[in-house]
Amino acid sequence: MNGWNAAGNVLYDVTWDVEGLCTSQVANLGCAGNFNNDEVINITDLLILLSLFDCGWDCPDGDITGDGQVNVADLLAFLGVFGESC
């Protein structure tokens, strides 16, 4: 069944692959989303990231993935560490 039909017990299994992360970035990702330096990655950090979203090139403050821009890949990487402590 698809999502448009009424059906009981329909489950979706989604897998995300974030391309462009090298091993060193993954190792440091635990604090990469701590934009306000309060040692906890929380909603305040999310709001900061969203304010930097799609700012163009050369936005190092919100660029978690290191690709030179703040985009969906950075948001997904951030969500992967949301709630973590540094």
Contacts in CASP RR format, 6 or more apart in sequence:
PFRMAT RR
TARGET T0000
AUTHOR 0000-0000-0000
METHOD contacts of the structure
MODEL  1
MNGWNAAGNVLYDVTWDVEGLCTSQVANLGCAGNFNNDEVINITDLLILL
SLFDCGWDCPDGDITGDGQVNVADLLAFLGVFGESC
1 7 0 8 1.000
1 10 0 8 1.000
3 10 0 8 1.000
16 76 0 8 1.000
18 65 0 8 1.000
18 73 0 8 1.000
18 76 0 8 1.000
18 77 0 8 1.000
19 73 0 8 1.000
20 65 0 8 1.000
20 66 0 8 1.000
20 67 0 8 1.000
20 73 0 8 1.000
21 29 0 8 1.000
21 65 0 8 1.000
21 77 0 8 1.000
25 32 0 8 1.000
25 64 0 8 1.000
25 65 0 8 1.000
25 66 0 8 1.000
29 64 0 8 1.000
29 77 0 8 1.000
29 81 0 8 1.000
30 41 0 8 1.000
30 81 0 8 1.000
30 84 0 8 1.000
30 86 0 8 1.000
31 41 0 8 1.000
31 86 0 8 1.000
32 64 0 8 1.000
32 77 0 8 1.000
32 78 0 8 1.000
32 81 0 8 1.000
33 41 0 8 1.000
33 45 0 8 1.000
33 49 0 8 1.000
33 62 0 8 1.000
33 64 0 8 1.000
33 78 0 8 1.000
33 81 0 8 1.000
34 40 0 8 1.000
34 41 0 8 1.000
34 45 0 8 1.000
34 86 0 8 1.000
35 44 0 8 1.000
35 45 0 8 1.000
35 48 0 8 1.000
35 49 0 8 1.000
35 61 0 8 1.000
35 62 0 8 1.000
36 44 0 8 1.000
36 45 0 8 1.000
36 48 0 8 1.000
38 44 0 8 1.000
39 85 0 8 1.000
39 86 0 8 1.000
40 83 0 8 1.000
40 84 0 8 1.000
40 85 0 8 1.000
40 86 0 8 1.000
41 78 0 8 1.000
41 81 0 8 1.000
41 82 0 8 1.000
41 83 0 8 1.000
41 84 0 8 1.000
41 85 0 8 1.000
41 86 0 8 1.000
42 82 0 8 1.000
42 83 0 8 1.000
45 78 0 8 1.000
46 78 0 8 1.000
46 82 0 8 1.000
48 62 0 8 1.000
49 62 0 8 1.000
49 70 0 8 1.000
49 74 0 8 1.000
49 75 0 8 1.000
49 78 0 8 1.000
50 75 0 8 1.000
52 59 0 8 1.000
52 61 0 8 1.000
52 62 0 8 1.000
52 70 0 8 1.000
53 70 0 8 1.000
53 71 0 8 1.000
53 74 0 8 1.000
53 75 0 8 1.000
54 69 0 8 1.000
54 70 0 8 1.000
54 71 0 8 1.000
55 69 0 8 1.000
55 70 0 8 1.000
56 69 0 8 1.000
56 70 0 8 1.000
57 68 0 8 1.000
57 69 0 8 1.000
58 68 0 8 1.000
59 68 0 8 1.000
59 69 0 8 1.000
59 70 0 8 1.000
60 68 0 8 1.000
62 70 0 8 1.000
62 74 0 8 1.000
63 69 0 8 1.000
63 70 0 8 1.000
63 74 0 8 1.000
64 73 0 8 1.000
64 74 0 8 1.000
64 77 0 8 1.000
64 78 0 8 1.000
65 73 0 8 1.000
65 74 0 8 1.000
65 77 0 8 1.000
67 73 0 8 1.000
END
